[in-house]
Amino acid sequence: MNTAATNQLTSFSAHLDLQYGKKGTAERDLYEAEFEAFKLGVMLQELRKEQGLTQEQLAEKCGTTKNYISRIENDASDIRLSTLMRIIRDGLGGQLKITVDF
């Protein structure tokens, strides 16, 4: 790659700053929260598929509905912690561990 092309590259963080504002702004905070929810939904979907479960089977195992599992996998922004724990524990046989980063 030539130097001129290299000078035009920006980091992903810089791209986010331009697109959504700096960290700490309302628009960037909303983006970050929605992205975390998206990652959670994808993670749950992958875990379910790894275990060979349909959404309906997972719902039955953890006492919820297929529609709710689908909603979580596609937009997990309003999932309750107790529900997430039940899905991980009862539905997927795992244990939820939470960390806080600063």
WODAGI-V586964 format. One record per backbone hydrogen bond with DSSP energy under -1.0 kcal/mol. NH is the residue of the N-H (numbers start at 1). CO is the residue of the C=O. Records with the same first field share a line. If there is no record, write none. Layout:
NH->CO / CO
//
This chain:
6->2
7->3
9->6
15->11
16->12
17->13
18->14
19->15
20->16
21->17
25->22
29->25
30->26
31->27
32->28
33->29
34->30
35->31
36->32
37->33
38->34
39->35
40->36
41->37
42->38
43->39
44->40
45->41
46->42
47->43
48->44
49->45
50->46
51->47
52->49
53->48
58->54
59->55
60->56
61->57
62->58
64->59
69->65
70->66
71->67
72->68
73->69
74->70
75->71
79->76
84->80
85->81
86->82
87->83
88->84
89->85
90->86
91->86
92->87
94->88
//
